[in-house]
Amino acid sequence: MVERHLESIRDREQAARERLSAAEREAERIAEEARASGERLLEEARARGEERRHELTSAAREEAGESIRALREQSGAQIDAMAEAASGRRERAIELIMQSFAGSGPGEPREG
């Protein structure tokens, strides 16, 4: 009777060890799945972040290009206006020089 009782205890101990081993394997499997899922999520987040960075960089470059074009147009208009003003002043200077020479003959003092 004691033998049977000891054998029953041993059988229950063996069954408990087997359940514990199965639970450990299941826990390892679940942990591995969670790790793999986490890695996939992390890689997806990295990819989305890289895509967003690229979009923002492209948008910033485009905006900078538009600003540069606008500044070039504005500068061009200012340069044209300054060239026109300089041309007018040059013509006036030529007129004044010609008047100065026209008003004084050879040997006549120029007014200064």
C-alpha positions in Angstrom: 0.0 0.0 0.0 2.8 2.4 0.9 4.5 1.4 -2.4 1.4 2.3 -4.4 1.1 5.5 -2.6 4.7 6.4 -3.3 4.3 5.4 -6.9 1.2 7.6 -7.2 3.2 10.5 -5.7 6.0 9.9 -8.2 3.5 9.8 -11.1 2.0 13.1 -10.0 5.5 14.6 -9.6 6.3 13.5 -13.1 3.1 14.9 -14.5 3.8 18.2 -12.7 7.3 18.3 -14.2 5.9 17.6 -17.7 3.3 20.4 -17.3 6.0 22.8 -16.0 8.3 21.9 -18.9 5.4 22.4 -21.4 4.5 25.8 -19.7 8.2 26.9 -20.0 8.3 26.0 -23.7 5.0 27.8 -24.2 6.4 30.9 -22.4 9.5 30.8 -24.5 7.4 30.6 -27.7 5.2 33.5 -26.6 8.2 35.6 -25.6 9.8 34.9 -29.0 6.6 35.8 -30.8 6.4 39.0 -28.8 10.1 39.8 -29.6 9.5 39.2 -33.3 6.3 41.3 -33.3 8.2 44.1 -31.5 11.0 44.0 -34.0 8.5 44.2 -36.9 6.7 47.1 -35.3 10.0 48.8 -34.7 11.1 48.3 -38.3 7.7 49.6 -39.5 8.0 52.7 -37.3 11.5 53.3 -38.6 10.3 53.0 -42.2 7.4 55.4 -41.5 9.8 57.8 -39.8 12.2 57.6 -42.7 9.4 58.2 -45.2 8.1 61.1 -43.2 11.7 62.6 -43.0 12.0 62.3 -46.7 8.6 64.0 -47.2 9.6 66.8 -44.9 13.0 67.2 -46.5 11.4 67.3 -50.0 8.8 69.9 -48.9 11.5 72.0 -47.3 13.7 71.9 -50.4 10.7 72.8 -52.6 9.8 75.7 -50.3 13.4 76.9 -50.3 13.4 76.7 -54.1 10.3 78.8 -54.3 11.8 81.4 -51.9 15.0 81.5 -54.0 13.0 82.0 -57.2 10.9 84.8 -55.6 14.1 86.5 -54.3 15.7 86.2 -57.7 12.7 87.8 -59.4 12.7 90.6 -56.8 16.4 91.1 -57.2 16.1 91.1 -60.9 13.4 93.8 -60.8 15.6 95.9 -58.4 18.6 95.5 -60.7 16.5 96.5 -63.7 15.3 99.6 -61.8 18.8 100.5 -60.7 20.1 100.0 -64.3 17.4 102.2 -65.6 18.1 104.9 -63.0 21.8 104.7 -63.8 21.2 105.0 -67.5 19.1 108.1 -66.9 21.9 109.6 -64.7 24.5 108.7 -67.3 22.5 110.5 -70.0 22.1 113.5 -67.8 25.8 113.5 -67.0 26.6 113.4 -70.8 24.2 116.3 -71.3 25.9 118.3 -68.6 29.4 117.6 -70.0 28.3 118.5 -73.5 26.7 121.7 -72.2 29.9 122.5 -70.3 32.0 122.1 -73.5 29.4 123.9 -75.6 29.4 126.9 -73.3 33.1 127.4 -73.3 35.1 128.0 -76.5 38.8 127.6 -76.9 40.6 129.8 -74.5 37.4 130.7 -72.6 37.4 129.8 -68.9 34.9 127.3 -67.9 32.6 128.0 -65.0 33.1 125.5 -62.3 
